[in-house]
Amino acid sequence: MATPSPNQIAITLFCLLSTIIFKSSSLVMCNSMILHCDENDESLLIKFKHGVTDPSGVLSSWSSDEKDCCKWKGVHCDNITRRVTELHLPCDTIQSGNDEMFEKDNHEKWHCLSGELDMSSLFDLEFLSYLDLSSNDFKTIKNTCNNNYSSNNIHHLDLAQNYDLFNDYGILNQISHLSSLQYLDLSGIDLYMETTDWLQPVTFLSSLSELHLDDCNLKNINPSLQHANFTNSPKILSLAINEFSSILPAWLFNLSHISYIDLSENFLHGKLPQTLPKFHQSIESLFLLRNDLDGTIPDWLGQLDQLCELDLSYNSFTGPISTALGNLTSLIDLRLNSNFLTGIVSGNFFQFLYKLKNLGLGSKSLIFDFNTEWIPPFQIRFLALEYLGPEFPSWIYTQSSLEILYIANSKATSFEPLGKFWKFTTQAQLEVLVLVNNSINADMSDVFLDSKVVSMPMNNLSGSVPRVSPRVIHLDLSYNNLSDISSFLCQKMKEKGNLETLFMYDNALSGKIPNCWMNWRSLLQVNLGYNKLIGEIPHSIGLLSRLIFLSLEENKLSEKVSLSLRNCKNLQYLSLSGNAFSGAVSSSWLGQKIKVLLLGSNQFSGNIPITICQFYFLMTMDLSNNRLSGPIPNCLHNMESMISPYDSMDEFRVISYTKFTRNMYTPLYLKLIIKNMVLYYSHSIYDIDLSRNNLSGTIPTELFMFTRLQSLNLSHNMFLGVIPRDIGNLTQLESLDLSCNLFSGQIPQSISGLSFLEVLNLSYNNFEGKIPSGTQLEGFTNLSYVGNPKLCGPPLAKICPQDEKPTQGEQRREEDDDDNSNSEVCSWFFMGLGIGFATSFWGVLGAILFNRRFRHAYFRFLNQFHDIMIQK
């Protein structure tokens, strides 16, 4: 707490005494005297406000309308001194039920503070101890060489989830002087400036107790370092979702007072140490899931008396489960599933684990041997089981507190009787039900699902799509054998549905798509791809005003695309590839927010409309394998996302804006044919594919402004003209296919400067001249250039005229010509030599004969020279 000055103490005591004596009148006077915040603090806060972008008015209360800055939003002051001590300004990116979110291009941070973060104006707050700016959208931290801030009292700093935050000198280096800092969270920030040695600046934080650097793109964890030079051992260390790819670091197991370690979702390998670590008396939570650790699970884990949470799932551990783990009476969370463990697990293992709330078990060679009458000593909330069999563990039906049930890789007999299992999932009111790759072989026509999240891919489910309750938010039944969706879509529900995700990818759905989408207005993403649906897109799908992702690819749909799609004003991802849609491609189907447009392998005809240039945010456009004709529009420069200088690896994802899924999102995968391969992308890819049409004309110069373009395919058309040097502007290009066109002229040398180019196909055109040389082009074979008879030079066998070696006859003639040339040179040389000698001789002799003074001087010189020689 800030130390009050003598004057402030005196005023406070005066006010207290006056209030007792004079009551309300003195209270009013005292309010005017001490309840106003410090003027210097106020000016620093105003300086911070003016330096940031505030699109939604988060800081609107920071104005002269409210004179006391201690009452401004997010500002906390000391009750006595009225100095600012805390700033709470995190951005809430989850706004459930707020449709305005989808009016802002589905950018979940559109309303957050952004721009340049001037830390100096905040660190100059003399008594500031707590600063939370997490989940905002700041881009840079203002560089400063002055580390002598007024405040060195900051003990809590949270900048997490400012995904694009960057600083030239390194963010960790900018804050390593904060000696009082106890809590630091930079999760989600790409700390690539610190990837070589992020640990050293962290150890400078002498008071650090809690460190969170999750998802920071860290690569070096210093595995050979025996001791990290922490002044005080941190109690909490979270380094999950990074790029560590070494063995476990030795220094980690030499931290003596740490209680929480999270290294999950890295690429760590090797074995756990066989000796008892120094943290054996303090460790409470150990998370090593989703790595590649192997070997046996060491017995010393059973000696960690304080251990409450242990997660070793999704690794490669072998051998039996140590029975010593069953003695950890404090254990709340135990997850060992998805390893290669062996042996037998029975109820005896759990007899002392009565506090257990989360359990994960199951390996291919691990045998479950539970007595049918066994009742566990615990009531768990989370249960993950794999490789069940041959019978379903009946003790699961005793778990009345179960919220999340995950069962994978089990046989159909493990769920029998199925009626009892489905009834349990409903009566238990599970929050999450996940069944993956279980070969259940069940008819789902009469099943009713009531969990908020239902994910049941790859179970060989058949019949009609099951009915769901209004509670269901996420429904994924992909990779099954379901045949009818009509009864599901057209079911009558007494309450408003809340379904946001509907995935029926790769089933056997047939018939027309029902015109019943008015019942599902909450949908954000729909995937009915790879089925047998026929007919047209129903008009009622246009009622899905919140829809962001729609995939109907690889069906048998036909007719013209419904204009009702334009009412899906938030649609960003549309895939209609692999159908039989016809008519003209029209921008009137879609809103301007479209990012991915996949219309390949249909029967579209006519020209590419000029209005397609209105899609400012377009990243991926596939119009391949249609019947399109005419030129490429000349307005492509309007597609700003292709030109933006800022690189992006944004994931294709849709966030479920609900309390339950606050930290969860659904990744989206796009199937594209790039680099002559079928590839699946879960992040932004800048691709234009116009191949296999009847397009003609020259390539508009605007196309070569697309500096972010990664793949360009114009093959199998009738394009003509030359390739301009400007193709060198496409610096991010990885794949270029211009084959089977009418291009002519020389291949520009600038193409050799495309350093990321992996695939090049210029075959079957009318190119001529020498193929450009360059390191990037050396890896391409003659197949990249065949079918261009006027091309020459490597890797083609045809040698360019300027590179041809002369024949023997030509070489002899050249040698004779050289000899004749040399003879002429010698003749002229000696002739010149004679003329020069004669000229010089008569020049000197003439001067002696005809110049009296020169003659006398010359003979005196000879006489003197003669005398000198005789004397010697």
CORCORPE-V674495 format. One line per field, one symbol per residue. ss: DSSP state (@ for helix, = for strand, . for the rest). phi: phi as a letter, one per 40 degrees, with the letter a starting at -180 (. if undefined). burial: # if it has 24 or more other ideal C-beta (glycine too) atoms within 12 Angstrom, else .. Layout:
ss->???
phi->???
burial->???
//
This chain:
ss->.....@@@@@@@@@@@@@@@@@.@@@@@@@@@@@....@@@@@@@@@@@@.===..............@@@...===......=====..........@@@@@.........=====.@@@@@......===....=====..............===.......=....@@@@@.......===......@@@...@@@@@@......===.......................===........=...@@@@.....===......===......@@@@...===....=====..@@@@@.....===....=====..@@@@@.....===...========@@@@.......====.=======............=====.......@@@@@.....=====...@@@@..@@@@@@@@@@....=====......=....==...===......===..==.....===....====.@@@@...........===......===....@@@.....===....====...@@@@@.....===....====...@@@@@.....===....=====..@@@......===....=====..@@@@@.....===....====.....@@@.@@@........=.===.........===..=====..=====.=...===....====...@@@@@.....===....====...@@@@@.....===....====...@@@@@.....===....=====....@@@....@@@.....===........@@@....@@@@@@@@@@@@@@@@@@@@@@@@@@@@@@@@@@@@@@@@@@@.@@@@@@@@@@@@@@@@@@@@.
phi->.ccccdcccccccccccccccbfcccccccdccbcccccccccccccccccbcbcbgdbcccaccbccccbcdgcbbccccgccbabbbcbccbbdgcccdccbgfccbccccagccccccccccdbcbbbbbcgcbcbbbccacccccccbbcbbbbbdgcdbcaadcgccccbccccccbbbbbdgcccccbccacccccccccbcbbbbbcfbgcbbbfccccbccccbcccbbbbcfbbcbbcccccccbccbcbbbbbcfbbcbgbcccbccccccbcbbbbbcfbbcbgcccccccbccccbbbbbcfbbcbgccccccccccccbbbbbcgbbcbgbbbcccbcbccccbbbbahacbcbcbcccccbccbbcbbbbbbfcicbcccccccccbcbbbbbbfbcdccbcccdcccccccccfdcbbbbbfbfcfbccdbcbbbccbbbbcfbfcbgccccbccccbbbbbcfbbcbbbcccccccbcbccbcbbbbbcfbbcbgccccbcccbcccbabbbcfbbcbgbcccccccccccbbbbbcfbbcagcccccdccccbcbbbbbcgbbcbgccbcccbccccbbbbbcfbbcbgccccccccccbcbbbbbcfbbcbgccdcbcccccccbdcccabdccabcccbccbdbbabcbbbcbcbggbcbbbbbcbcabbbcfbbcagccccccccccbcbabbbcfbbcbgbcccccccccccbabbbcfbbcbgccccccccccbcbbbbbcfbbcagccdbidcccccccccbdgbcccagdccccccdcbccccccccccccccccdccccccdccccccccccccccccccccccbbccccccccdccccccccccdc
burial->.#........##..#..............#...##.##..##.##..##.##.#.#.##..#.....###.#######.########.#######.....##..##################################.###.#....###################..#########.############.##...##.#####.#################.#..#.#..############.####.#####..#########.#.####...#.##.############..###.###.#.############..###..##.#.############.#.#.#.##..#..########..#.#.#.....#.###.########..#####..#..#########.#.##..#..##.###.#.###########.#.#..#######################.###############.###.#.#...#############..###.##################.############################.##################.#####.################..###..##.##############.####..#.##.###......#.#######.##..###.########.....#..############.####.##################.####..#################..###.###.#..###########.####...##..#...##.##..###..#............................................................................
//
